[in-house]
Amino acid sequence: MKVYTRTGDDGTTALFGGGRVPKDDARVAAYGAVDEANSALGLARAALLAEPEGSTLRSLDLELQALQSLLFDIGADLATPLAANTRDYVTPISAGDVERLEALIDELTEELPPLTNFVLPAGTPASAALQLARATVRRAERETLTLSRRTDLNPQVLVALNRLSDLLFTLARVANVRAGVAEVKWTPRR
């Protein structure tokens, strides 16, 4: 099977419910940003796996793999219109998914000192990569909000993206703490 189909050469793409839309359609922008976030998480996983064997940072890899799967489900949810007959093939994002993200945030926050300043996205390579993933998820959230103003969506998608960005921020902080690297506090220029 070839990777290229040539069907998108006219600037359109197929939705998983039928029909074609321009590649700059708001739906494509939303699930495209989710795809970018998933790639950024892959980069963060690579940074974690570059850590020495036995590092507590490497233990975060399974969580990130689960988050990549969640992002894939979010992308499928966004790529499939609610009225499409193919919705039966999509695992919709649920309140339970959001609760699991919140539980993980709460669990990981216990490892962290209280946040008293804004922090810059810096520190270990893993932390920096997680911050990049966080920023990409925030963009996916904005693109999804734009789409939600034009068509009905599963409302849990926006909630999950919001919580996921919070989780990635928390994971970035955990990566620095576990590595013994101080967070870089933002110092306003005056």
C-alpha positions as CSV (number, residue, x, y, z in Angstrom):
1,M,0.0,0.0,0.0
2,K,1.3,3.4,-1.0
3,V,1.4,6.3,1.5
4,Y,0.2,8.8,-1.0
5,T,-3.2,8.7,-2.6
6,R,-3.2,11.8,-4.7
7,T,-6.8,12.5,-3.5
8,G,-5.7,15.6,-1.6
9,D,-3.7,17.2,-4.4
10,D,-6.6,19.6,-4.9
11,G,-6.3,20.9,-1.3
12,T,-9.1,18.8,0.2
13,T,-9.2,15.9,2.6
14,A,-11.7,13.3,3.5
15,L,-13.4,13.2,6.9
16,F,-14.0,10.0,8.7
17,G,-17.7,10.3,8.3
18,G,-17.7,11.0,4.6
19,G,-17.4,14.1,2.6
20,R,-14.4,16.2,1.7
21,V,-13.4,19.6,3.2
22,P,-10.6,22.0,2.4
23,K,-7.4,21.3,4.3
24,D,-7.6,24.6,6.0
25,D,-11.1,23.9,7.3
26,A,-11.6,24.6,11.0
27,R,-12.1,20.8,11.7
28,V,-8.9,19.9,10.0
29,A,-7.1,22.7,11.9
30,A,-8.4,21.4,15.2
31,Y,-7.4,17.7,14.7
32,G,-4.2,18.8,12.9
33,A,-3.2,20.7,16.1
34,V,-4.0,17.6,18.1
35,D,-1.7,15.6,15.8
36,E,1.1,18.1,16.3
37,A,0.6,17.8,20.1
38,N,0.9,14.1,19.8
39,S,4.1,14.5,17.9
40,A,5.4,16.8,20.6
41,L,4.6,14.2,23.2
42,G,6.6,11.7,21.1
43,L,9.5,14.1,21.3
44,A,9.1,14.3,25.1
45,R,9.0,10.5,25.3
46,A,12.3,10.4,23.3
47,A,13.9,12.8,25.8
48,L,12.7,10.7,28.7
49,L,14.1,7.5,27.2
50,A,17.4,9.3,26.7
51,E,17.7,9.4,30.4
52,P,19.9,6.8,32.1
53,E,18.4,3.4,32.8
54,G,16.7,3.4,36.2
55,S,16.0,7.1,36.1
56,T,12.8,8.2,37.8
57,L,12.2,10.3,34.7
58,R,11.9,7.2,32.5
59,S,9.0,6.0,34.6
60,L,6.9,8.8,33.1
61,D,7.1,7.2,29.7
62,L,4.1,4.9,30.2
63,E,1.9,7.9,31.2
64,L,3.0,9.8,28.1
65,Q,2.2,6.8,25.9
66,A,-1.3,6.7,27.4
67,L,-1.6,10.4,26.7
68,Q,-0.6,9.9,23.1
69,S,-3.4,7.3,22.8
70,L,-5.8,9.7,24.3
71,L,-4.8,12.4,21.9
72,F,-5.3,10.0,19.0
73,D,-8.9,9.4,20.3
74,I,-9.4,13.2,20.6
75,G,-8.3,13.6,17.0
76,A,-10.7,10.9,15.9
77,D,-13.5,12.5,17.9
78,L,-12.8,15.8,16.2
79,A,-12.4,14.3,12.7
80,T,-15.8,12.6,12.8
81,P,-18.8,14.9,12.7
82,L,-21.4,14.0,15.4
83,A,-24.0,13.1,12.9
84,A,-21.7,10.8,10.9
85,N,-22.7,7.1,10.8
86,T,-19.1,6.3,11.5
87,R,-19.3,7.7,15.1
88,D,-19.8,4.1,16.2
89,Y,-16.1,3.4,15.3
90,V,-14.9,6.3,17.4
91,T,-14.2,6.2,21.2
92,P,-15.7,9.5,22.3
93,I,-13.9,11.5,25.0
94,S,-15.8,11.2,28.2
95,A,-16.0,12.8,31.6
96,G,-14.2,9.7,32.9
97,D,-11.2,10.6,30.7
98,V,-11.2,14.1,32.2
99,E,-11.4,12.6,35.8
100,R,-8.4,10.4,35.0
101,L,-6.4,13.4,33.9
102,E,-7.4,15.3,37.1
103,A,-6.4,12.3,39.3
104,L,-3.0,12.1,37.7
105,I,-2.5,15.9,38.1
106,D,-3.4,15.6,41.8
107,E,-1.1,12.6,42.3
108,L,1.9,14.3,40.6
109,T,1.3,17.6,42.3
110,E,2.1,16.0,45.6
111,E,5.7,15.7,44.4
112,L,6.0,19.4,43.7
113,P,6.9,22.4,45.8
114,P,4.1,25.0,45.8
115,L,4.2,27.2,42.7
116,T,4.8,30.8,43.9
117,N,6.2,32.3,40.6
118,F,5.6,31.9,36.9
119,V,8.3,29.5,35.5
120,L,9.9,29.5,32.2
121,P,9.8,26.4,30.0
122,A,13.3,25.3,30.7
123,G,15.3,22.8,32.7
124,T,15.8,19.2,31.5
125,P,15.3,18.3,27.9
126,A,12.3,16.2,28.9
127,S,10.8,19.2,30.8
128,A,11.3,21.5,27.9
129,A,9.8,19.0,25.5
130,L,6.8,18.6,27.8
131,Q,6.4,22.4,27.9
132,L,6.4,22.4,24.1
133,A,3.7,19.7,24.1
134,R,1.7,21.8,26.6
135,A,1.8,24.8,24.4
136,T,0.8,22.8,21.4
137,V,-2.1,21.3,23.3
138,R,-3.2,24.9,24.2
139,R,-3.2,25.7,20.5
140,A,-5.3,22.6,19.8
141,E,-7.7,23.8,22.4
142,R,-8.0,27.2,20.7
143,E,-8.5,25.6,17.3
144,T,-11.1,23.3,18.8
145,L,-12.9,26.2,20.4
146,T,-13.0,27.9,17.0
147,L,-14.5,24.8,15.5
148,S,-17.1,24.5,18.3
149,R,-18.4,27.9,17.3
150,R,-19.2,26.6,13.8
151,T,-20.5,23.1,14.5
152,D,-21.6,20.8,17.4
153,L,-18.8,18.8,19.0
154,N,-18.5,16.5,21.9
155,P,-18.1,19.0,24.7
156,Q,-15.7,16.7,26.7
157,V,-13.1,17.3,24.0
158,L,-12.5,20.9,25.0
159,V,-12.5,20.0,28.7
160,A,-10.0,17.1,28.1
161,L,-7.6,19.4,26.1
162,N,-7.7,22.0,28.9
163,R,-7.0,19.4,31.5
164,L,-4.3,17.8,29.4
165,S,-2.4,21.1,29.1
166,D,-2.5,21.4,32.9
167,L,-1.2,17.8,33.2
168,L,1.7,18.5,30.8
169,F,2.7,21.6,32.8
170,T,2.7,19.5,35.9
171,L,4.7,16.7,34.2
172,A,7.2,19.3,33.0
173,R,7.7,20.5,36.6
174,V,7.9,16.9,37.8
175,A,10.6,16.1,35.2
176,N,12.7,19.0,36.6
177,V,12.1,18.0,40.3
178,R,12.9,14.4,39.7
179,A,16.1,15.3,37.9
180,G,17.1,17.7,40.7
181,V,17.1,20.7,38.3
182,A,15.8,24.0,39.6
183,E,12.9,25.6,37.8
184,V,13.7,28.8,36.1
185,K,11.6,31.6,37.5
186,W,10.3,34.3,35.3
187,T,11.8,37.6,36.2
188,P,9.9,40.5,34.6
189,R,12.0,43.0,32.7
190,R,11.7,46.5,34.1
